[in-house]
Amino acid sequence: MTLSAPSSAAPAARLRPALLTFLGGVGTVTGSKFLVESDHARVMVDCGLFQGIAELRRRNWRRLPCDADAVHAVVLTHAHLDHCGYLPRLVRHGFRGPVFATANTARLAGIVLRDSARLQEEQAAHANEHGWSKHRPARPLYTSDDAERTMSLFVSVPFHEQIDIASGTRLTLHPAGHILGASWARLTLEDGHTLAVSGDLGRPGHPLLRPPEPFSGADVLLLESTYGNRRHQGEEGREIFAEVLARTLRRGGSVVIPAFAVDRTEVVLHELAELRASGKLPASVPVYVDSPMALAALDVYTEAIRQQAPELRPEIRSAGGAALAPEPFLAARSVQESIDINHTHGPAVIVSASGMATGGRVLHHLRKRLPDPRNAVVIVGFAAVGTRSRDLVDGARALKMFGEYVPVRAEVADVPHFSAHADQKQLLEWLRGASPPHVTYLVHGEPEGSAALRDRIDHALGWNAVVPRSGEHVLVRG
């Protein structure tokens, strides 16, 4: 597949080194954006939204240091909001180039971006109706029309196929095992130097997906560091999850699980299906999935199983739809069905987005159930600073939502076993065996995680590892 021929405007020796700018995903696990500028091409790798504290969210409204219409192409590693959610804003400001991603990333991004645009519009309308925003009038960051224009720009790229994406710039995507369609990207630039971007790397023990394809070398590497200072629980994590459910249901309570709509919901449903099959989750206890976006993503996963997608584990392909079906499994698609869940009585399990409890239907379930000590909230993945999920993990006694504080009397359990991110040991294993890059930049992590991984790479591998600063410019050299 060739979209444009590499430039022959100047001999390679006369080309200047490419310039790499860190526009996001530095000092935080959100807002990943990396701009690569060579003599004849300007490519952005990932284009995510900032989430969490207000200071970060305000960055979504800032102008980028280059005009959007001057970006020739975007490479998308996967479809989580913190990696793709700024795309409609880029389009709103004039970007019209192609967005390169795997086919499953494109499918999931369509779900995520349309939902994000709808929420942006609803929040602006709600703020204007009830007067809680300091902006008069409040406006969405982008609209549904922006999201639709964005989706028309996607170009599907198969794994392992090298393609030309801009003048003199070639791209190869490799399976990353993080969510369906996730990849790590390798760019070959005009002067022949190579840049690899890990995106988010999955865990070898992901229950649905094959492990990430190992790093095969590059002159410069951008490596995520979300869990750069942590080790995941093993089987102990699954046992903790089962125990929280069991004791909550024994005392007549409900379990609320804030879960990312893409992949985390599927992983949680897979675990609940196994608990149901083993008898540890009684058939009389309903499991609700209350997120239209999660249900749409579930359809994509189910279709991938039906099509026997090679990135899925063999046992998942052979299990078929049963791998994701803890019957009785009740889907709440409409607003009224979501409201009805909060009018039910008795034990239940409610899986609802968003995973960090920054918005979405899960807020209504939290407001209803947090004050009751019989209930439990289970946080099943990484929670960024400034999010409600992180506040719960850190022991908050009250949680602010809908303009008021709700008391936290329910049990709160942190079960990072379900995270789709590789931990420190797994990240090091992903690197082993490759020739050392000229420099490895630790991105997409909070400061402690990035610094710890930098030090570990230095000590264990002897590689030159650096934690960059937000907005910093560096050259891509070998």
C-alpha positions as CSV (number, residue, x, y, z in Angstrom):
1,M,0.0,0.0,0.0
2,T,1.6,3.3,-1.1
3,L,0.0,6.6,-0.4
4,S,2.9,8.9,-1.5
5,A,6.3,8.3,-2.8
6,P,9.3,9.1,-0.5
7,S,10.9,12.4,-1.3
8,S,14.0,12.5,-3.4
9,A,14.4,16.3,-3.1
10,A,17.8,16.0,-1.5
11,P,20.5,13.4,-0.8
12,A,20.1,11.7,2.6
13,A,23.3,13.3,3.8
14,R,21.9,16.8,3.4
15,L,18.7,16.2,5.2
16,R,18.4,17.7,8.6
17,P,17.6,15.4,11.6
18,A,13.9,15.2,12.4
19,L,12.6,17.2,15.4
20,L,10.5,15.5,18.0
21,T,8.2,17.6,20.3
22,F,6.5,16.3,23.4
23,L,3.0,17.9,23.3
24,G,1.4,15.6,25.9
25,G,1.7,12.4,27.8
26,V,4.7,13.8,29.8
27,G,4.3,13.9,33.5
28,T,0.8,12.5,33.2
29,V,-0.9,9.4,31.8
30,T,-3.1,11.4,29.6
31,G,-3.0,13.6,26.5
32,S,-0.4,11.6,24.5
33,K,0.7,13.7,21.5
34,F,4.1,13.5,19.9
35,L,5.0,15.7,16.8
36,V,7.7,14.5,14.4
37,E,8.9,17.1,11.9
38,S,11.4,16.3,9.1
39,D,12.3,18.4,6.1
40,H,9.2,17.4,4.1
41,A,6.8,15.8,6.6
42,R,5.0,16.7,9.8
43,V,3.5,13.6,11.5
44,M,1.7,13.4,14.9
45,V,1.8,10.1,16.7
46,D,-1.3,9.8,18.9
47,C,-3.6,12.7,19.6
48,G,-5.1,12.2,23.0
49,L,-7.2,14.2,25.5
50,F,-5.9,15.4,28.8
51,Q,-7.9,14.1,31.7
52,G,-7.8,14.5,35.5
53,I,-7.1,17.7,37.4
54,A,-8.4,21.0,36.0
55,E,-5.0,22.2,35.1
56,L,-4.6,19.3,32.7
57,R,-8.1,19.5,31.3
58,R,-7.5,23.2,30.5
59,R,-4.6,22.1,28.2
60,N,-7.2,20.6,25.8
61,W,-8.3,24.2,25.0
62,R,-4.8,25.5,24.2
63,R,-3.6,26.0,20.7
64,L,-0.9,23.6,19.5
65,P,2.5,25.1,18.6
66,C,1.8,24.4,14.9
67,D,-1.3,24.9,12.8
68,A,-3.5,21.9,12.5
69,D,-3.6,22.1,8.7
70,A,0.2,22.0,8.7
71,V,0.1,18.4,10.1
72,H,0.4,16.0,7.2
73,A,-0.7,12.8,8.9
74,V,-1.6,11.3,12.3
75,V,-0.6,7.8,13.5
76,L,-2.9,6.3,16.1
77,T,-1.6,3.5,18.3
78,H,-5.0,2.6,19.8
79,A,-8.5,3.9,20.6
80,H,-8.4,5.0,24.2
81,L,-9.5,8.6,24.8
82,D,-6.2,9.6,26.2
83,H,-4.6,8.7,22.9
84,C,-7.3,9.6,20.3
85,G,-9.7,12.0,22.0
86,Y,-8.1,15.2,20.7
87,L,-8.5,14.2,17.1
88,P,-11.9,16.0,16.5
89,R,-10.4,19.1,18.0
90,L,-7.5,18.9,15.5
91,V,-10.0,18.4,12.7
92,R,-12.1,21.4,14.0
93,H,-8.9,23.5,13.7
94,G,-8.3,22.5,10.1
95,F,-6.5,19.1,10.0
96,R,-7.5,17.2,6.8
97,G,-4.8,14.6,6.5
98,P,-5.0,10.8,6.9
99,V,-5.2,9.1,10.3
100,F,-3.4,5.8,10.1
101,A,-4.4,3.0,12.5
102,T,-5.3,-0.7,12.5
103,A,-8.8,-1.6,11.3
104,N,-10.0,-2.6,14.9
105,T,-8.5,0.7,16.3
106,A,-10.5,2.6,13.6
107,R,-13.7,0.7,14.6
108,L,-13.2,1.4,18.3
109,A,-12.1,5.0,17.8
110,G,-15.4,5.6,16.0
111,I,-17.3,4.5,19.1
112,V,-15.0,6.5,21.5
113,L,-14.9,9.7,19.5
114,R,-18.7,9.8,18.8
115,D,-19.4,9.2,22.5
116,S,-16.9,11.8,23.6
117,A,-18.4,14.4,21.2
118,R,-21.9,13.6,22.5
119,L,-20.7,14.1,26.1
120,Q,-19.0,17.4,25.2
121,E,-22.3,18.7,23.8
122,E,-24.4,17.4,26.6
123,Q,-22.1,18.8,29.3
124,A,-22.1,22.2,27.6
125,A,-25.9,22.2,27.3
126,H,-26.3,21.1,30.9
127,A,-23.9,23.8,32.1
128,N,-25.8,26.5,30.1
129,E,-29.2,25.3,31.5
130,H,-28.1,25.1,35.1
131,G,-25.5,27.8,35.1
132,W,-22.6,25.9,36.8
133,S,-19.9,26.8,34.2
134,K,-17.9,30.1,34.5
135,H,-18.1,30.3,30.7
136,R,-21.1,32.2,29.2
137,P,-22.1,30.4,27.2
138,A,-20.3,27.1,27.7
139,R,-19.2,25.4,24.5
140,P,-18.2,21.9,23.7
141,L,-14.5,21.2,22.9
142,Y,-15.8,19.7,19.7
143,T,-19.1,18.5,18.2
144,S,-20.6,15.4,16.7
145,D,-20.0,16.9,13.3
146,D,-16.3,17.2,14.1
147,A,-16.2,13.5,15.1
148,E,-17.9,12.4,11.9
149,R,-15.4,14.4,9.8
150,T,-12.6,12.8,11.8
151,M,-13.8,9.3,11.1
152,S,-13.8,10.0,7.3
153,L,-10.0,10.5,7.5
154,F,-9.1,7.0,8.9
155,V,-6.9,4.7,6.8
156,S,-6.6,1.1,7.9
157,V,-3.1,-0.3,8.2
158,P,-2.5,-4.1,8.7
159,F,0.0,-5.2,11.2
160,H,3.6,-5.7,9.9
161,E,3.0,-4.0,6.5
162,Q,5.3,-1.1,5.9
163,I,3.6,1.8,4.1
164,D,4.5,5.3,3.1
165,I,2.4,7.8,5.1
166,A,4.0,11.2,4.2
167,S,6.9,12.4,2.1
168,G,9.9,10.2,2.9
169,T,8.2,8.8,6.0
170,R,7.3,5.1,6.4
171,L,5.3,3.3,9.1
172,T,5.0,-0.2,10.4
173,L,2.6,-1.2,13.2
174,H,3.2,-4.1,15.5
175,P,0.7,-5.8,18.0
176,A,0.9,-4.2,21.4
177,G,-1.6,-6.5,23.3
178,H,-3.1,-3.6,25.2
179,I,-6.7,-3.5,23.7
180,L,-8.1,-4.9,20.5
181,G,-6.3,-3.3,17.6
182,A,-3.6,-1.7,19.7
183,S,-0.1,-1.3,18.2
184,W,3.3,0.0,18.8
185,A,4.6,2.1,15.9
186,R,7.9,2.2,14.1
187,L,8.6,5.2,11.8
188,T,11.4,5.3,9.3
189,L,12.2,9.0,8.6
190,E,13.5,10.9,5.6
191,D,17.1,10.7,6.7
192,G,16.9,7.0,7.4
193,H,16.7,7.3,11.2
194,T,14.0,5.3,13.0
195,L,11.6,6.3,15.8
196,A,9.5,3.7,17.8
197,V,6.5,4.7,19.9
198,S,5.2,2.1,22.3
199,G,1.7,3.5,22.7
200,D,0.3,1.5,25.6
201,L,1.8,-2.0,26.0
202,G,-0.4,-4.8,27.3
203,R,0.4,-7.5,29.8
204,P,1.6,-11.0,28.8
205,G,-1.2,-12.3,31.0
206,H,-4.1,-10.3,29.3
207,P,-7.0,-12.8,29.4
208,L,-8.2,-12.0,25.9
209,L,-5.2,-10.8,23.9
210,R,-1.9,-12.2,22.9
211,P,1.2,-10.6,24.5
212,P,2.8,-7.6,22.8
213,E,5.3,-8.3,20.0
214,P,8.8,-7.6,21.4
215,F,10.6,-4.4,20.7
216,S,12.9,-4.9,17.6
217,G,15.0,-1.8,17.9
218,A,15.0,1.9,16.7
219,D,17.3,4.9,17.0
220,V,14.9,6.6,19.4
221,L,12.2,5.0,21.5
222,L,9.2,6.6,23.3
223,L,8.2,4.1,26.0
224,E,5.1,4.3,28.2
225,S,5.7,4.3,32.0
226,T,2.2,4.1,33.5
227,Y,3.2,1.3,35.8
228,G,6.9,2.1,35.7
229,N,7.2,1.9,39.5
230,R,4.8,-1.0,40.2
231,R,4.4,-4.8,39.9
232,H,1.0,-6.3,39.1
233,Q,-0.7,-8.8,41.4
234,G,-0.8,-12.3,40.0
235,E,-3.6,-14.7,40.9
236,E,-3.9,-12.9,44.1
237,G,-5.7,-10.1,42.3
238,R,-8.3,-12.4,41.0
239,E,-8.9,-13.8,44.4
240,I,-9.2,-10.3,45.9
241,F,-11.8,-9.4,43.3
242,A,-13.8,-12.6,44.0
243,E,-13.6,-12.0,47.8
244,V,-14.9,-8.4,47.5
245,L,-17.8,-9.5,45.4
246,A,-18.6,-12.4,47.8
247,R,-18.7,-10.4,51.0
248,T,-20.6,-7.5,49.4
249,L,-23.3,-9.8,48.1
250,R,-23.5,-11.6,51.5
251,R,-24.3,-8.4,53.2
252,G,-27.0,-7.6,50.6
253,G,-25.1,-4.9,48.8
254,S,-24.3,-4.0,45.2
255,V,-20.9,-3.8,43.6
256,V,-20.2,-0.8,41.3
257,I,-17.2,-1.3,38.9
258,P,-16.2,1.8,37.0
259,A,-14.6,0.3,33.9
260,F,-13.2,1.8,30.7
261,A,-15.7,1.1,28.0
262,V,-13.0,-0.3,25.7
263,D,-11.3,-3.5,26.8
264,R,-11.6,-3.1,30.6
265,T,-15.4,-3.9,30.4
266,E,-14.6,-7.0,28.3
267,V,-11.9,-8.2,30.7
268,V,-14.2,-7.7,33.7
269,L,-17.0,-9.5,31.9
270,H,-14.7,-12.4,31.1
271,E,-13.8,-12.6,34.8
272,L,-17.4,-12.5,35.9
273,A,-18.2,-15.2,33.4
274,E,-15.6,-17.4,35.0
275,L,-16.9,-16.7,38.5
276,R,-20.5,-17.4,37.3
277,A,-19.3,-20.7,35.7
278,S,-17.6,-21.7,39.0
279,G,-20.6,-20.9,41.1
280,K,-18.8,-18.1,43.0
281,L,-21.2,-15.5,41.4
282,P,-24.7,-16.8,42.0
283,A,-27.0,-17.0,39.0
284,S,-29.6,-15.0,41.0
285,V,-27.3,-11.9,41.1
286,P,-27.8,-9.8,38.0
287,V,-24.8,-8.3,36.1
288,Y,-25.6,-5.0,34.5
289,V,-23.5,-3.3,31.8
290,D,-24.6,0.3,31.8
291,S,-22.7,2.1,29.0
292,P,-23.8,2.4,25.4
293,M,-20.1,2.8,24.4
294,A,-19.0,-0.3,26.3
295,L,-21.8,-2.3,24.7
296,A,-20.8,-1.0,21.3
297,A,-17.2,-1.9,22.0
298,L,-18.3,-5.3,23.2
299,D,-19.9,-5.9,19.8
300,V,-16.5,-5.1,18.2
301,Y,-14.8,-7.7,20.4
302,T,-17.5,-10.3,19.8
303,E,-17.1,-9.7,16.0
304,A,-13.3,-10.1,16.4
305,I,-13.9,-13.4,18.1
306,R,-16.3,-14.5,15.4
307,Q,-13.7,-13.6,12.7
308,Q,-10.9,-15.4,14.7
309,A,-8.7,-12.3,14.9
310,P,-5.1,-13.5,15.3
311,E,-4.4,-11.0,18.1
312,L,-6.8,-12.9,20.3
313,R,-5.6,-15.7,22.5
314,P,-6.4,-19.2,20.9
315,E,-8.6,-20.2,23.9
316,I,-10.7,-17.1,23.5
317,R,-11.2,-17.7,19.8
318,S,-12.3,-21.3,20.5
319,A,-14.6,-20.2,23.4
320,G,-16.6,-17.9,21.1
321,G,-19.1,-15.5,22.6
322,A,-19.3,-17.4,25.9
323,A,-15.9,-15.8,26.8
324,L,-17.7,-12.5,27.4
325,A,-21.2,-13.5,28.7
326,P,-21.8,-13.9,32.5
327,E,-25.4,-14.8,32.1
328,P,-27.8,-13.4,33.2
329,F,-26.1,-10.3,31.7
330,L,-28.3,-7.3,31.3
331,A,-27.5,-4.5,28.9
332,A,-28.7,-1.0,29.8
333,R,-28.7,0.9,26.5
334,S,-31.3,3.6,27.0
335,V,-31.3,6.4,29.6
336,Q,-34.4,4.9,31.1
337,E,-32.8,1.5,31.5
338,S,-29.9,3.1,33.3
339,I,-32.3,4.9,35.6
340,D,-34.2,1.7,36.3
341,I,-31.0,0.0,37.6
342,N,-30.9,2.6,40.5
343,H,-34.5,1.7,41.4
344,T,-33.7,-2.0,41.8
345,H,-33.2,-3.6,45.2
346,G,-31.0,-6.5,46.3
347,P,-27.5,-7.5,45.4
348,A,-26.2,-6.7,41.9
349,V,-23.0,-6.1,40.0
350,I,-23.0,-2.9,37.9
351,V,-20.2,-2.4,35.3
352,S,-20.4,1.2,34.0
353,A,-18.1,3.8,32.3
354,S,-16.0,5.8,32.8
355,G,-13.1,3.9,34.4
356,M,-11.7,6.9,36.2
357,A,-15.3,8.1,37.1
358,T,-14.7,11.4,35.3
359,G,-18.1,11.3,33.7
360,G,-20.7,9.1,32.2
361,R,-23.5,6.9,33.7
362,V,-21.3,5.5,36.5
363,L,-21.6,8.8,38.3
364,H,-25.3,8.2,38.9
365,H,-24.6,4.8,40.3
366,L,-21.9,6.1,42.6
367,R,-24.1,8.9,43.9
368,K,-26.8,6.3,44.7
369,R,-24.6,3.7,46.3
370,L,-21.6,5.4,47.9
371,P,-23.5,6.4,51.0
372,D,-24.5,2.8,51.9
373,P,-21.9,0.7,53.7
374,R,-23.4,-2.5,52.4
375,N,-22.2,-1.6,48.9
376,A,-18.7,-1.7,47.4
377,V,-16.9,0.1,44.6
378,V,-14.1,-1.8,42.8
379,I,-11.4,0.2,40.9
380,V,-10.0,-2.2,38.3
381,G,-7.3,-0.2,36.6
382,F,-5.0,2.8,36.7
383,A,-6.6,5.9,38.2
384,A,-4.9,9.2,37.3
385,V,-4.4,12.0,39.8
386,G,-7.4,14.3,40.0
387,T,-10.0,11.7,39.0
388,R,-12.8,10.5,41.2
389,S,-11.5,6.9,41.0
390,R,-8.1,8.1,42.3
391,D,-9.8,10.0,45.1
392,L,-11.6,6.8,46.1
393,V,-8.4,4.8,46.1
394,D,-6.7,7.5,48.2
395,G,-9.4,7.2,50.9
396,A,-11.7,10.2,50.1
397,R,-14.5,10.5,52.7
398,A,-16.7,12.4,50.2
399,L,-16.8,12.7,46.4
400,K,-18.0,15.7,44.5
401,M,-20.3,15.2,41.6
402,F,-23.2,17.1,40.1
403,G,-22.3,20.1,42.2
404,E,-22.5,18.5,45.6
405,Y,-20.5,16.2,47.9
406,V,-21.6,12.6,48.3
407,P,-20.4,10.8,51.5
408,V,-18.3,7.7,50.9
409,R,-19.4,4.9,53.2
410,A,-19.3,2.0,50.8
411,E,-16.3,-0.3,50.8
412,V,-13.6,0.7,48.2
413,A,-11.3,-1.9,46.7
414,D,-8.3,-1.2,44.4
415,V,-7.7,-4.2,42.2
416,P,-5.1,-3.2,39.6
417,H,-4.9,-6.8,38.5
418,F,-7.3,-5.9,35.7
419,S,-5.1,-3.2,34.3
420,A,-4.3,-3.6,30.6
421,H,-0.8,-2.0,31.1
422,A,2.5,-3.8,31.4
423,D,4.2,-3.3,34.8
424,Q,7.8,-2.5,35.3
425,K,9.1,-6.0,35.0
426,Q,7.0,-6.7,31.9
427,L,8.2,-3.4,30.3
428,L,11.8,-4.5,30.8
429,E,11.1,-7.9,29.3
430,W,9.6,-6.2,26.3
431,L,12.9,-4.3,25.7
432,R,15.3,-7.2,26.3
433,G,17.0,-8.6,23.2
434,A,16.8,-5.4,21.2
435,S,19.8,-3.3,20.4
436,P,19.8,-0.2,22.6
437,P,18.3,2.9,21.1
438,H,20.4,6.1,21.1
439,V,17.9,7.4,23.7
440,T,14.8,6.0,25.3
441,Y,12.2,8.7,26.5
442,L,9.9,7.7,29.3
443,V,6.4,9.1,28.5
444,H,2.8,8.5,29.5
445,G,3.4,8.2,33.2
446,E,3.2,10.2,36.4
447,P,6.5,11.5,37.5
448,E,7.3,8.8,40.1
449,G,6.5,6.0,37.6
450,S,8.6,7.6,34.8
451,A,11.6,8.3,37.0
452,A,11.5,4.8,38.5
453,L,11.5,3.1,35.1
454,R,14.2,5.4,33.8
455,D,16.5,4.3,36.7
456,R,15.6,0.6,36.3
457,I,16.4,0.7,32.5
458,D,19.7,2.4,33.3
459,H,20.7,-0.1,35.9
460,A,19.3,-3.3,34.3
461,L,20.0,-2.6,30.6
462,G,22.6,0.2,30.7
463,W,20.5,2.2,28.2
464,N,20.4,5.9,28.0
465,A,16.9,6.7,29.4
466,V,15.5,10.2,29.9
467,V,12.2,11.6,31.2
468,P,11.4,14.6,28.9
469,R,9.7,17.8,29.8
470,S,6.3,18.9,28.4
471,G,6.8,20.9,25.3
472,E,10.5,19.9,24.9
473,H,12.1,19.6,21.5
474,V,14.7,16.9,20.7
475,L,16.5,15.6,17.6
476,V,15.9,12.1,16.3
477,R,19.4,10.7,15.8
478,G,21.2,7.4,15.9
